[in-house]
Amino acid sequence: ARAAAALTGCSYQIENLGEFLPVICNELLVKQFENICSAIGVRFVTAETKLVGEDFGFFSASWPSLLFWLGTRREDEPTRGLHTPLFYPPDEAIAVGLNLFKALAGVTE
């Protein structure tokens, strides 16, 4: 903002309207999730740290938490962003996600 104002002769004001807490994944839950993925044949990939606006951080500040992304890219297509009109996950991803959540919750059939 400072550089843009200097270039244009404008002024600027920055207001902090709030904050998002970081999402902290509980190590035990991550290990449990990794084991569940292995048991049901889902590939577990550790994601790099990402700077995203995620209100889930407020939950993870109070309770042991786990955030994961369910890979949904179709093998024959390029990666597409989640919040675009081009995002079109395969229907099979729904069953995979459901099975992961059921296993995390301890639901057996």
C-alpha positions as CSV (number, residue, x, y, z in Angstrom):
1,A,0.0,0.0,0.0
2,R,2.8,2.4,0.9
3,A,4.6,1.8,-2.5
4,A,1.3,2.2,-4.5
5,A,0.5,5.4,-2.6
6,A,4.0,6.8,-3.3
7,L,3.6,6.0,-7.0
8,T,0.2,7.4,-7.4
9,G,0.2,10.3,-4.9
10,C,-2.7,8.7,-3.1
11,S,-3.1,7.9,0.6
12,Y,-4.0,4.6,2.3
13,Q,-5.3,3.3,5.5
14,I,-5.1,-0.3,6.7
15,E,-7.6,-1.6,9.1
16,N,-7.4,-5.0,10.7
17,L,-11.0,-6.2,10.7
18,G,-10.3,-9.5,12.3
19,E,-8.1,-12.5,12.3
20,F,-8.2,-16.2,11.5
21,L,-6.4,-18.5,13.9
22,P,-4.1,-21.2,12.4
23,V,-5.5,-24.6,12.0
24,I,-3.5,-26.9,14.3
25,C,-3.8,-30.6,13.5
26,N,-3.5,-32.8,16.5
27,E,-0.6,-35.2,16.0
28,L,-2.4,-38.2,17.3
29,L,-5.4,-37.6,15.0
30,V,-3.1,-37.2,12.1
31,K,-1.4,-40.6,12.8
32,Q,-4.9,-42.2,13.3
33,F,-6.0,-40.8,10.0
34,E,-2.9,-42.0,8.3
35,N,-3.5,-45.5,9.6
36,I,-7.2,-45.3,8.5
37,C,-6.2,-44.3,5.0
38,S,-3.7,-47.2,4.8
39,A,-6.4,-49.7,6.2
40,I,-9.0,-48.7,3.6
41,G,-6.6,-48.3,0.7
42,V,-6.6,-44.5,0.4
43,R,-3.3,-42.8,-0.4
44,F,-2.2,-40.5,2.4
45,V,-0.1,-37.5,1.3
46,T,1.2,-35.0,3.8
47,A,0.4,-31.5,2.6
48,E,2.8,-28.6,2.9
49,T,1.8,-25.7,5.1
50,K,-0.6,-23.4,3.3
51,L,-1.8,-19.9,4.0
52,V,-5.5,-20.1,3.6
53,G,-8.4,-18.4,5.3
54,E,-10.0,-21.2,7.3
55,D,-12.4,-20.6,10.2
56,F,-11.7,-24.2,11.3
57,G,-8.8,-22.7,13.2
58,F,-11.2,-21.5,15.9
59,F,-12.3,-25.1,16.5
60,S,-8.7,-26.4,16.6
61,A,-7.8,-23.8,19.2
62,S,-10.4,-25.4,21.5
63,W,-10.5,-29.1,20.6
64,P,-8.1,-31.7,19.2
65,S,-8.7,-31.4,15.5
66,L,-7.8,-32.7,12.1
67,L,-8.2,-30.9,8.7
68,F,-7.6,-32.8,5.5
69,W,-8.2,-32.3,1.9
70,L,-9.8,-35.1,0.0
71,G,-8.0,-35.4,-3.3
72,T,-10.5,-35.1,-6.1
73,R,-8.5,-34.5,-9.3
74,R,-9.5,-36.6,-12.2
75,E,-6.4,-38.4,-13.5
76,D,-6.9,-37.3,-17.1
77,E,-7.5,-33.7,-16.3
78,P,-5.4,-30.8,-15.0
79,T,-5.7,-29.6,-11.4
80,R,-8.5,-27.1,-10.9
81,G,-9.2,-24.8,-8.0
82,L,-11.9,-25.6,-5.5
83,H,-13.8,-22.4,-5.9
84,T,-14.0,-22.2,-9.6
85,P,-16.7,-23.2,-12.1
86,L,-14.3,-25.7,-13.5
87,F,-14.1,-27.8,-10.3
88,Y,-15.8,-31.1,-11.1
89,P,-14.7,-33.9,-8.8
90,P,-15.5,-37.5,-9.7
91,D,-18.5,-39.0,-8.0
92,E,-16.3,-41.7,-6.5
93,A,-14.8,-39.1,-4.2
94,I,-18.0,-38.9,-2.2
95,A,-17.8,-42.6,-1.2
96,V,-14.1,-42.2,-0.3
97,G,-14.8,-39.2,1.9
98,L,-17.7,-40.9,3.5
99,N,-15.7,-44.0,4.3
100,L,-12.9,-41.9,5.8
101,F,-15.3,-40.0,8.0
102,K,-17.1,-43.2,9.1
103,A,-13.7,-44.8,10.0
104,L,-12.7,-41.7,12.0
105,A,-15.9,-41.8,13.9
106,G,-15.5,-45.5,14.6
107,V,-18.6,-46.5,12.6
108,T,-18.5,-50.1,11.5
109,E,-20.9,-51.9,9.3
